[in-house]
């Protein structure tokens, strides 16, 4: 299978920081505290509705890689047009819910825009959800089966990657090979609280399981020194990569 054009090149590239703060001023402060220590800044819904979209554009213009976490899901025409607009913003990653029609429409919109630099990510099952949550939502079968089905749908649709829990990365890597990147939220360094995440893993374990990109939020953003906390995560990623190298 071909290597994904969105595959990370360094340990630093692999670290994604959610800028989950209520104001642009706080976002600017967090970015300044972690300047040069983060591979990708993730802009989620909380900040998007407080001026975060323009902030994301500004960061992209400054040369930073931006992950616009919008988790789109709508009728085909709306998805196609929304993706075309996001591609014009200079974003590096964006998310959609992993429904087949939604993903196919997104890929069509991106191809029509002619921008190969935006990686479309299909969200499989949110890492805050467990088996009972899926049952309550009307899904049948265990989480792992739903994740696998959506990963296969993402590959068939031509997406750039998927979002899944790190605990599912090993199986997803066997299914997807290196063709799609695997982004995993719910990453918690040893000793960190799980918070509202259900399916969590440490950075080292996640890399060894097959994750490409690690989303690490509160352990960095709420640390006394966010920059130092980011350095520690990157060091753990580097250690994992060394352990996995043939020469190790």
N, C-alpha and C positions, 0 to 999 in steps of 0.2 A: 504494500500500500504506500502511496506517496506521503511524504512528510508535509504536515500542514504549514502553509506560509505564515501562520500566526503562532507557531511554536516559539516559546521563550528561548533566548540565547544565553542569559546569565541568571544567577540566583536572584539578583535584584529585580530583573524583569518579572519574576514569578510572583512577587508580592503585590497584592492589590489592597489598597486601604479605602474602606467606605468613609466618605465624608458625610457622616450622618449627624449633622448639627442643624439647629433651627434657623440660622441666619448666615448670610454670605460673609459677614464680618468674622464670625467664628470659623467659618470654612477657610477663609484667608489665613487666619491665625494657625490653624492646624496644618495647612499646606506649608506655611513658612517654617513651622517647627520640624517638619519632616522633609524639607527640601533636599533632593538628591539621595534620599534614603528609601524611596518608594518607587516601584516600577510602574504602577497604574493607580490612578485615583478613581474611585467609584462614586458616582453621583447618583444617589437614590431619590425616592419620592419626597422624603421630608424636605430636602434642600431644593428639589426641583420646583416645588410650589412656593418657594421663598426667594426667587431670583436665581436659582441654581442653574438654569439652562444657559443664561448668558454667562454666568461664572464658568460653566463647563467650556463654552466657546472660547473664553479668554484663556483658560488654562491650555487648551489645545493650540491656540495661536502662539502661546509661549513655548510650545514644543513638548508639552507633557502628554502622556498617553492617558486617555479618558475612557472610562467604562460608564456609559449611560444606562443605568439599570431601570428601565421603564416597564419591563414585563408586559409588552403589548399583547392584546388579544381582542380582535374586532373583525368586522367583515373584510373580505379580501381587498376591496378597493381602498378602504381606509388604511389598512396595513401597508399596501404598496406605496401609497403616497407619503405616509409617515416615515417609512424607511428611507425613501428618497430624500426627504428633508433632513433626516438625521445624518445621512451620508454627506450632505453638504456642510454639516457643522464641524467636520474634522474629527469626529469621534473614532476611537479605535475598536471599542466593543459596544454592543447593545444587546439587551435581552428581550425575548418574546416567550410567552408561554408555549410549551412544546406540543401544541396541537398540530396535526399534519397540515390542515388547510392554512392555518396561520403562518406556519413556517414556509410553506410553498409560496404564499403570497409575498412574504418578506424577501425571499430569495429573488423572486421575479422583479420586485421593486428595485432591489439593489443592482441587479443586472441591467435593468433599464437605465438606471442612473450612471452606470459605467464606472463605479468606484470599487476597486478590488481591495481597498485598504480597510474596510469596515468588516469586523468579524461579528457575524450574527450568532448569538448563543441561544439555544433552546433550553428553557428551564424545565427540568423533568418533574421532580417533586420537591417542594420547598423543604429545606433542612429543618424547619421548625415543626414539620409534620411527622407523625408516626402512623402506625397501622390503623389505630382507632380513628385518627383524624381522616384518613382516606375512606374508611367505612362510613363515617358520619357524613362525608361529602358525596356518598353514593357510588364509590369505586369498589370493584371486586378485585380480590387478589392482593398479595402482599406488596409492600412498597417496592421491593426489588423488581418485581415483574412489571410494574408501571414504569419505573425508571428505564428498564431495558427496552420496553416497547417504544418509549419516547426517544430514546437514544437512536434506535434503529430508524425511526421516522425522521429524525434530524439528519442523519446521514443520507437517507433517500431523498430528502428535500434539497440537499446541497448546502446545508448550514455550515458555519465555520467551527462550531463547537457546541458543547452542552454544559449545563450547570447541574451538578449533582452533589450529593454528600461524599466526602472523602472515603467513607466506609464502602461506597459503591465503585470507587475508582478502579480497583483491580479488575473487576468483571467488565466494566465499561471499556477499559483499555484493551482487553482481549477481544471485545466485540468491534471496537472502532479502530484498533491499531493506532497509527500515528496520523491518520487522515483528518481527524477532528481534535481540537484541543479540549481538555477537561478542566473546568473551573470549579473549585470547591469552596463554598462558604462553610461556616461552622468550624473554622480552624481555631483551636485554643492551645497556646503554649502550655506546657506542664505547669500545674498549679493555678491556672486561670479558671474562673467560674464559667460554666456553660451558658448561663443566661437563658435566653428563650430558645436556644438551639437544642435539638434532640439528638441528632446524629453527628457527633463531633469527633475530631481527631487532632493530634498534635501536628505541627508543621513537618517534622521529620517523618512521622508515620505516613502522612498524606503524600509526601513526595515519593516515598518508597512504595506506596500503594498504586502510584501511577498518575497522580494529579499533576497538571501543568502549571496552573495558577492557583494561588491560595488567597482567599479573602479573609483578612485578619482585621477585625474592627476594634472593639472596646479594649482588648489587651494593649493596643497601641494608642488609640485616641484618648483613652482615659488614664493613661500612665502619667506619672509625674514628669517624665521626660519622654515624650512620644518618639523623638528621634532615636534615643538610645534603645527604646523598646523595639523600634523597627530594625535597628542594627542587629539586635539579638535574634529576631526572627530570620533575617537574611543569613546570619551565621549558622543557624540551625538548618536552613535549607541547603547551604553550602556543604555542611557536614553530611547530610543525607545524600547529596549528589556524589560526593567523594566516596562514600561507602558503596554506592551503586556502580561506580566506574570499574571497568574491567581490570585496571591496574591495582585496585584496592585490595 
